[in-house]
Amino acid sequence: MAEVSDTLQRLGLRACPVCGSLESLDMSHFPVFLADGRSPAEPGDDLTFAVRVECGTCGHVMLFNSQRYRTGDEKILMLELTEDEECSRGE
């Protein structure tokens, strides 16, 4: 996320474009899923995984395509096992 933040700042996103606040932009550590198709997404629908930036002062939300900030080999989503699943795999 630090790399994304640095890139956005280099591109000029240093302040909120709506209220001008310099200190209240917050980037979420979780992706936003945008489905270009039906909800829930079906095979063949176009899914966009976005980085979400929100201004804490005025609430303005901006989305940035996360594919711009990763290589083709990096996974966007990774499966996390629950505690029960981890225990059963260890046996």
ZAVOBA-653145 format. One record per residue: residue number from 1; x, y, z of N, C-alpha, C in turn. Coordinates in nm, 2 decimals, padded with zeros to 4 digits, m for minus. Atoms other than C-alpha are relative to their C-alpha. Last residue first. Example, Ala and Ser with C-alpha at 12.3 -4.5 7.8 and 13.67 -1.06 7.14 Angstrom:
- resi  n.X  n.Y  n.Z  ca.X  ca.Y  ca.Z  c.X  c.Y  c.Z
- 2  m00.09  m00.11  00.00  01.37  m00.11  00.71  m00.08  00.11  00.08
- 1  00.09  m00.12  00.00  01.23  m00.45  00.78  00.09  00.12  00.00
//
This chain:
- resi  n.X  n.Y  n.Z  ca.X  ca.Y  ca.Z  c.X  c.Y  c.Z
- 91  00.01  00.14  m00.05  m00.33  m03.36  01.10  00.04  m00.10  m00.10
- 90  m00.12  00.04  m00.08  m00.20  m03.01  01.01  00.00  m00.15  00.04
- 89  m00.11  00.02  00.09  m00.46  m02.96  00.74  00.13  m00.05  00.06
- 88  00.03  00.13  00.07  m00.74  m03.02  00.99  00.11  m00.03  m00.10
- 87  m00.02  00.12  m00.08  m00.59  m02.76  01.22  m00.02  m00.13  m00.07
- 86  m00.15  00.02  m00.03  m00.55  m02.50  00.95  00.03  m00.12  00.08
- 85  m00.06  00.05  00.12  m00.91  m02.55  00.84  00.15  m00.03  00.02
- 84  00.04  00.14  00.01  m01.04  m02.51  01.20  00.06  m00.06  m00.12
- 83  m00.08  00.07  m00.10  m00.84  m02.18  01.24  m00.03  m00.15  m00.01
- 82  00.05  m00.03  m00.14  m00.99  m02.04  00.92  00.09  m00.09  00.09
- 81  00.06  00.11  m00.07  m00.77  m02.05  00.61  m00.05  00.04  00.13
- 80  m00.04  00.02  m00.14  m00.70  m01.74  00.42  m00.08  m00.11  00.06
- 79  00.08  00.07  m00.09  m00.73  m01.75  00.04  00.06  m00.01  00.14
- 78  m00.06  00.12  m00.05  m00.54  m01.48  m00.14  m00.09  m00.07  00.10
- 77  00.06  00.06  m00.11  m00.69  m01.21  m00.36  00.07  m00.13  00.04
- 76  00.08  m00.11  m00.06  m00.51  m00.98  m00.59  m00.06  m00.05  00.13
- 75  00.14  00.03  m00.02  m00.24  m01.24  m00.68  m00.07  00.12  00.07
- 74  00.05  m00.02  m00.13  00.09  m01.11  m00.82  m00.15  m00.03  00.01
- 73  m00.01  00.12  m00.07  00.21  m01.26  m01.15  m00.06  00.01  00.15
- 72  00.09  00.10  00.05  00.09  m00.98  m01.37  00.00  m00.13  00.08
- 71  m00.05  00.07  00.12  00.28  m00.72  m01.17  m00.11  m00.10  m00.04
- 70  m00.05  00.14  m00.03  00.09  m00.49  m00.93  00.06  m00.06  m00.13
- 69  m00.10  00.00  m00.10  00.00  m00.12  m00.90  00.05  m00.14  00.04
- 68  m00.11  m00.09  00.03  m00.19  m00.05  m01.21  00.11  m00.01  00.09
- 67  m00.09  00.07  00.10  m00.40  m00.36  m01.15  00.11  00.09  m00.04
- 66  m00.11  00.06  m00.07  m00.54  m00.18  m00.84  00.10  m00.08  m00.09
- 65  m00.01  00.14  00.04  m00.77  00.04  m01.04  00.13  m00.06  00.05
- 64  m00.11  00.01  00.09  m00.81  00.36  m00.83  00.02  m00.15  m00.04
- 63  m00.03  00.14  00.03  m01.13  00.46  m00.65  00.11  00.00  m00.11
- 62  m00.06  00.02  00.14  m01.19  00.80  m00.49  00.04  m00.15  m00.01
- 61  m00.06  00.13  00.02  m01.43  00.88  m00.20  00.06  m00.01  m00.14
- 60  m00.02  00.03  00.14  m01.51  01.23  m00.07  00.07  m00.13  m00.02
- 59  00.06  00.13  00.04  m01.61  01.21  00.29  00.01  m00.03  m00.14
- 58  00.13  m00.02  00.07  m01.56  01.58  00.37  m00.07  m00.13  m00.05
- 57  00.06  m00.12  m00.03  m01.29  01.57  00.64  m00.14  00.02  m00.07
- 56  00.06  00.00  m00.13  m01.18  01.21  00.65  m00.07  00.13  00.04
- 55  m00.03  m00.12  m00.08  m01.12  01.21  00.28  m00.07  00.00  00.13
- 54  00.11  m00.08  m00.05  m01.14  00.86  00.14  00.06  00.12  00.08
- 53  m00.06  m00.11  m00.08  m00.90  00.65  m00.08  m00.12  00.09  00.04
- 52  00.10  m00.10  m00.05  m01.02  00.31  m00.20  00.08  00.11  00.08
- 51  m00.05  m00.06  m00.12  m00.79  00.09  m00.41  m00.09  00.11  00.04
- 50  m00.04  m00.14  m00.01  m00.99  m00.10  m00.67  00.06  00.03  00.14
- 49  m00.04  m00.01  m00.14  m01.04  m00.46  m00.79  00.07  00.14  00.02
- 48  m00.11  m00.09  m00.03  m01.23  m00.46  m01.11  00.03  00.01  00.15
- 47  m00.02  m00.04  m00.13  m01.44  m00.76  m01.21  00.12  00.10  00.01
- 46  m00.12  m00.07  m00.02  m01.57  m00.81  m01.56  00.01  00.05  00.14
- 45  00.02  m00.14  m00.04  m01.84  m01.07  m01.58  00.14  00.06  00.02
- 44  00.01  m00.08  00.12  m01.75  m01.39  m01.77  m00.03  00.15  00.03
- 43  m00.11  00.02  00.09  m01.83  m01.62  m01.48  m00.02  00.08  m00.13
- 42  00.00  00.13  00.06  m02.09  m01.46  m01.26  00.12  m00.02  m00.09
- 41  m00.07  00.01  00.12  m02.07  m01.17  m01.02  m00.01  m00.15  m00.05
- 40  m00.15  00.02  m00.01  m02.33  m01.15  m00.75  00.06  m00.03  m00.14
- 39  m00.04  00.01  m00.14  m02.46  m00.91  m00.88  m00.08  m00.12  00.06
- 38  00.10  00.03  m00.10  m02.47  m00.91  m01.25  00.06  00.00  00.14
- 37  00.08  00.12  00.04  m02.23  m00.74  m01.49  m00.11  m00.01  00.11
- 36  00.06  m00.05  00.12  m01.95  m00.49  m01.45  m00.08  m00.11  m00.06
- 35  00.05  00.10  00.10  m01.87  m00.59  m01.10  m00.07  00.07  m00.11
- 34  00.10  m00.06  00.09  m01.66  m00.34  m00.88  m00.04  m00.11  m00.11
- 33  00.03  00.08  00.12  m01.48  m00.50  m00.59  m00.11  00.07  m00.08
- 32  00.14  m00.02  00.04  m01.32  m00.26  m00.34  m00.02  m00.08  m00.13
- 31  00.05  m00.04  00.13  m00.99  m00.38  m00.19  m00.15  00.02  m00.01
- 30  00.08  00.11  00.07  m00.89  m00.38  00.17  m00.05  00.05  m00.13
- 29  m00.09  00.11  00.02  m00.60  m00.17  00.33  m00.08  m00.12  m00.07
- 28  00.04  00.13  m00.06  m00.81  00.14  00.29  00.10  m00.11  m00.03
- 27  00.02  00.11  00.09  m00.63  00.46  00.20  m00.03  m00.12  00.07
- 26  m00.03  00.13  m00.06  m00.69  00.77  00.42  m00.02  m00.11  m00.11
- 25  00.03  00.11  00.09  m00.68  01.13  00.30  00.05  m00.13  00.06
- 24  00.11  00.09  m00.04  m00.72  01.37  00.60  m00.02  m00.11  m00.10
- 23  m00.04  00.10  m00.10  m00.40  01.57  00.61  m00.10  m00.11  00.02
- 22  m00.13  00.06  00.03  m00.39  01.81  00.31  00.03  m00.12  00.09
- 21  m00.07  00.04  m00.12  m00.76  01.91  00.31  00.13  m00.08  m00.04
- 20  m00.14  m00.06  m00.01  m00.85  02.08  m00.02  00.08  m00.05  00.12
- 19  m00.01  m00.10  m00.11  m01.23  02.03  00.02  00.14  00.06  00.01
- 18  00.13  m00.07  m00.03  m01.31  01.85  m00.31  00.02  00.11  00.10
- 17  00.04  m00.08  00.11  m00.98  01.74  m00.47  m00.13  00.08  00.03
- 16  00.14  00.03  00.05  m00.86  01.62  m00.13  m00.04  00.09  m00.11
- 15  00.11  m00.06  m00.08  m00.49  01.69  m00.10  m00.13  m00.05  m00.06
- 14  m00.06  m00.04  m00.13  m00.16  01.53  m00.21  m00.11  00.05  00.09
- 13  00.10  00.01  m00.10  m00.29  01.34  m00.52  00.06  00.02  00.14
- 12  00.06  m00.12  m00.04  m00.05  01.48  m00.78  m00.11  m00.01  00.11
- 11  00.10  m00.04  00.11  00.07  01.18  m00.98  m00.08  00.13  00.04
- 10  m00.08  m00.04  00.12  00.37  01.15  m00.75  m00.09  00.05  m00.11
- 9  m00.06  m00.13  m00.04  00.13  01.14  m00.45  00.08  00.05  m00.12
- 8  00.11  m00.10  00.01  m00.07  00.86  m00.62  00.05  00.14  00.04
- 7  00.03  m00.02  00.14  00.26  00.66  m00.68  m00.11  00.11  m00.01
- 6  m00.11  m00.08  00.06  00.37  00.71  m00.32  m00.03  00.03  m00.14
- 5  00.01  m00.14  m00.05  00.03  00.59  m00.19  00.11  00.09  m00.06
- 4  00.11  m00.06  00.07  00.04  00.28  m00.42  m00.01  00.15  00.05
- 3  m00.03  m00.02  00.14  00.39  00.19  m00.31  m00.11  00.07  m00.07
- 2  m00.09  m00.11  00.00  00.29  00.23  00.06  00.04  00.04  m00.14
- 1  00.08  m00.12  00.00  00.00  00.00  00.00  00.09  00.13  00.00
//
